[in-house]
Amino acid sequence: MLYRSSDTLESGPYLYRSCDLAWQTFFACIGILGATRPFKAEIHLDALIACLASLASLTAPPGSTTSFMGFFTLPLSTLPYLLIFVGLLTGGPSGAGIAVAGVVVGFVWFHLIWKGFGEKSTFGNTHAPGALAEYGRAPGWLRDLFGERRQPTNGGGLKKGGNIGRAVKLNVGAAGGCCKSSAAALCG
C-alpha cells in the first residue's frame, strides 16, 4: 500500500517534482508524529500509509479506482476509510485512531498545499492553491542533492500545463517492444 500510494502521487500530481513530494512528506511525518502521540504509537507506518492514501485519493481524478490487495476493486476515494477499518480490525480502537490521524494529516496536507479551504473540489477547473503552497516547494539545496531542476507550478505541485491522472501506456512484451529496437542484444 505504501508503494502504490507513493507511486500514484509521484507519477501523477508530483510528476517531475519528486523533491517537492519528499519535502512535503517530511513535514507530513512531523505532523503524524504529533497526531499519533496521544495513542503512544511506537510504529507510525499505518499512519503514513493512511496519509499518503488520503492525499492520493484527494488528488486523483473523479472515478478513479483501486484494487485492495487484489481481492476487490473500489473507488479510490474510499481507500482511506477502508484503511481506518483495517486499523480497527488489526489494532482495535488505538489502531483505528492511528489511521484516522494519518488521514487527517493527509487531508490537512491537501488543503494547505493543493487547495485552499472552502474551494470547490473540481480538478478540471483552476482553483486557488493552498495557503502554504509556495512553502511546499523544495529548497534549492534539496533540488541540487537530487539533481532536479525547478519546474513552474500552478500551486500545489503540478507543473503548468500538466494533467492530473494522465494515462501511461506500457509496451511490455508486445510486438514492436524493446526487442524490435536497437537494444535487441540487451533483451536476449
Secondary structure, DSSP 8 states (H G I E B T S, - for coil): -HHHHHHHHHHTTTTT-HHHHHHHHHHHHHHHHHHTGGGT-S--HHHHHHHHHHHHHHHS-TT-EEEETTTEEEEGGGHHHHHHHHHHHHHHHHHHHHHHHHHHHHHHHIIIIIS-TT----SSS-----TTTGGGS--HHHHHHHT-----BSSSS-BTT--TT-------SSTTSGGGSTTHHHH-
